[in-house]
Structures are given as structure tokens and as C-alpha cells.
Amino acid sequence: MQSPDIRYSHLIGAARRAHLQPRDPDPMRRRFIGVDKEVPLFGGDARTYVNLDNAATTPAFLEVVESVNKFLEWYASVHRGTGAKAYVSTHCYEACRGVVRDFVGANADHHETIFTAGVTDSINRLAATLGRDGRPLVLVSGMEHHSNILPWRRHARVEWINVGDDGLLDLNHMEEQLRRYSGQVRLVAVTGASNVTGLVPPVHRIARMAHEHGADVLMDAAQLAGHRPINMRAPDDPERIDFIVMSAHKMYAPFGGGALIGPRAAFEGEPAFPGGGTVELVTPDRVVWAEPPGRDEPGTPNAIGAVALARACRLLNEIGMPHVAEKSEELRAYAVAALADIPGIRMYGTAAPDDWKHVGVISFESDRMPHGLMAAVLGHEWGIGVRHGCFCAHPYLMGLLKVDASQAQRYVAQAEAHDHSSFPGLVRISLGLYNTHEEVDYAAKAVRRVLDEGPRARYFEDRKTGDYIPLDGAGQLDDCFCP
Ligand SMILES: Cc1ncc(COP(=O)(O)O)c(C=O)c1O
């Protein structure tokens, strides 16, 4: 196979000649890997990729990769070996727990930090753990990602908290639900920041309400942790957050790590997922479980993932989470203003009361072009990475788009036939620490031009996925990288 640089050298040369993208002077940008990657475009040009899909996953901090590379020299089995490398790996893995715990303001005496494969894995484990002895009642917010819905449906009885037309969780309805089921609700499951609208609910207010009715609170910090400071608060604080889950790949550390943090007492029973490492002793008919957190980390630990996550936490703290939050808010406001200028663009969830905030996630649509086609044209013809569709948050999105029950039924029938054509959805741009005003300006210009002039290439809609595929040149990326 030709190296991508040879195969696309004529395109890259064209991009250089055309000076399609001014070099970015922002020193923050240089801390991330791959943000200046050139990609081929329809028509033979190339340009620096503009990644506006950070809500899906983020590029790596260079320093995270350097840290992982250094650790790889020491890499060996965690909790299972006696050699020097096993000792260093184990020591390092355990030290990472403390870093992650401090990043979210958890308490060493009260909380356990369990390493997982990310938010989906964390919530599945928590749901299986809390659902071990029967099906507890869980109030699930209507703003959630499927990862904070489906595990609860499997292991608990779910009641919903409604969302208003403005995309905001209806806290009056939450209070009604808590009163209706007072004393019975085990947990309120709520997002720290929506992956659809970027809305950040007032989680400490929500926690106070939940605690007044004897319920704990789980905050899904998948979208929050890379954008805003998190503080679980003291274990006796009425506004404390009881459980937090996070994914390292959304915090500039894409090495498969994640964490579930919660009160030690919740993890003291039989582990939901037993296996190697979760025990002190096994006989043919007896088992003595290990102490938490080992009891809830079955299998060989992902030490690389833990190192990467801990390094990312340290780096974000060094940059300063208040500064990260300020930058995230500023860039988002800039992007909202740029998109608002484009005729026919409708954004969702952009307005919020004072005690709500936003992270840099903006979803929009236009009656002039299907969301899938818009995303395809931005990618194929403009070198911009966005996402389109329902963003793994179907209930929230269908509510925002006012899909009624009979329409929803038709979509169910369509999905059962594996047909996703003309599904409802939005286009989402999501911003990271390294994105710039120039990139936002370029994306806004692209959206405007795409709507005014239409696509230059020809596309067909893949019924199975709802994605639009260019008829010419779709395969040009196939050889760009191969392990
Ligand atoms: C709000 C939210 N929760 C949960 C998840 C699932 O995270 P992961 O895929 O890392 O498990 C995502 C991923 O996009 C998300 O945005």
C-alpha cells in the first residue's frame, strides 16, 4: 500500500499552494495531535481538517501520548506480578485513582474510584450493581444519552422526568415525580451536559431536590468533564453528587479508559461482574470477594487507559478548569452568533436560565437541506467533521423535533426493517479546547454556501444508515491509514 503522503502528495501540494488555511498561532492548538492533518476534498484539492465533532471523541493531548509512551517502557501486569515492572505498573495504576478522584472532588475516605471502559461501561456496571437485589426505581431525565437510559431499563424500573419545548429538563415535573414516589426512588440519573444541546443542568440543585426525597444522584459527566470543573462535594452536603461517570476519550485521552466514582458502601455487596481480580479466594464451592474497588474491576486492568485519563486530568487542572470553561463558553457563544446569521438555520436549546450553563455543543437544522446531506457535504467538500442524526439520544431529540407518537411508531417500523432513510435528526457541531474562531468562521461560511449553492458532488442516501455517500470519490480515504 502506498503511504498516504505519497498517494495524496498532489492534493497536499495543491492545498499548500492555495493556502487554504492560515497557520494557527494559538499555542493551545500545538498541544493536540493531528489537529493540522490535511485531508483530500472532492474536486482534487486538500485542506487542513476542521474537527467539529469533539462531543463524539476528542483528539489526544500530546502530553498524554508522551506519558503513555513513557509508561509503556514500564508496562506489565497490574496486581498480578512480582517483577519490578509489575510493581511500577501496579503502583502507577493505583496512583491514577487518586488523580481521577481529586479531579472530581471525591473523598478518599468515602468514595471508591473504579476504572472502567467509559461512561457506557460505567453505567451498565452501576445499574447492574444497584439492580442486584431487585429492580430499584430510577428517575431518568428526558435529556439523556441512550447510555444513561438503557442500562436502567434493563436493571431498574424507570420513570421519566419531562423536558420542555425549550430542551430544558422540567424541574417542576421532577419535583412532582419525587413527591409521587417519595421514599421509593433509589436514584435520579441526569446528564452533566447534553450531547445534543450542550445544556448543563443545575446538577447541585437537582441533587438537593433528590436528597430531600431520599434518592441518590448519578451525573453522566461524558460531555462535562472536558469542559467544566466538577465537584462532587462533601459526603454530607445536601447538594452532593453521589455517582459520577466519565470517559477519557472525551477528555483528550483516547486510550479506552473511564471511571465510575461513588460511595464505597454501594460497591460492598457481591460484584455485578465477577471474574479474575475480583476475589481473594475461590474454592470449588466458595468465593471470598476482594475489597472494593478491585471487586468491581474484573479482568486485566487497562493500565494504559488509567494513565492516559489521569494525565489528562492533570493537564486540564494545570490549564485550569475555570479557564477551560471560560474558553468553552466563549467559543460556543461565537459559534451560536455565527450560525444565527445564516438565514433558515434553526438551533435547539440555545437559551437557558441563569443557573443553567452550556458546553460547546450546538445542534441545528435547515428546511433547505436534509441533515445527513449537510453533514456529508461539509465533510466531503469542505473538510469539516460534524455529526448528524439523533446522536444516541432518540427520546430527547424526538421531543425537541416534536415527533408525535404515531410518527414515532412509523419510525419504529422503519427501524425494524433496518431502513433509516429520511429519519429525523439535526447537524451537530461540537467544540474542543483547541478549536479556533477561524475554524468556526470557516464552518459558518461553509454552511451558508452549502445552503445557498447546494452540493457540488452527487450523493445517494444509504438507507441502512441514513448517511449520504458521494457517488464519486468516496473511496479516496480508504488507504489513508492502515495499522
Ligand atoms: C452524554 C453522553 N453520555 C454517554 C455517552 C457514552 O459515552 P461512551 O461512548 O464513552 O461510553 C456519550 C457519548 O457520546 C455522551 O455524549
The ligand as a MOL file (V3000), in Angstrom:
LIG
                    3D

  0  0  0     0  0            999 V3000
M  V30 BEGIN CTAB
M  V30 COUNTS 16 16 0 0 0
M  V30 BEGIN ATOM
M  V30 1 C -23.8500 12.4480 27.2990 0
M  V30 2 C -23.2040 11.1530 26.9320 0
M  V30 3 N -23.3360 10.1000 27.7420 0
M  V30 4 C -22.7700 8.9250 27.4680 0
M  V30 5 C -22.0360 8.7430 26.3420 0
M  V30 6 C -21.4030 7.4200 26.0760 0
M  V30 7 O -20.0230 7.5430 26.2700 0
M  V30 8 P -19.0410 6.3730 25.8330 0
M  V30 9 O -19.3200 6.1210 24.3920 0
M  V30 10 O -17.6910 6.9470 26.0760 0
M  V30 11 O -19.3310 5.2170 26.6910 0
M  V30 12 C -21.8790 9.7870 25.4430 0
M  V30 13 C -21.1340 9.6150 24.1800 0
M  V30 14 O -21.2660 10.3560 23.2450 0
M  V30 15 C -22.4630 11.0410 25.7640 0
M  V30 16 O -22.3430 12.0830 24.9540 0
M  V30 END ATOM
M  V30 BEGIN BOND
M  V30 1 1 1 2
M  V30 2 1 2 3
M  V30 3 2 2 15
M  V30 4 2 3 4
M  V30 5 1 4 5
M  V30 6 1 5 6
M  V30 7 2 5 12
M  V30 8 1 6 7
M  V30 9 1 7 8
M  V30 10 2 8 9
M  V30 11 1 8 10
M  V30 12 1 8 11
M  V30 13 1 12 13
M  V30 14 1 12 15
M  V30 15 2 13 14
M  V30 16 1 15 16
M  V30 END BOND
M  V30 END CTAB
M  END
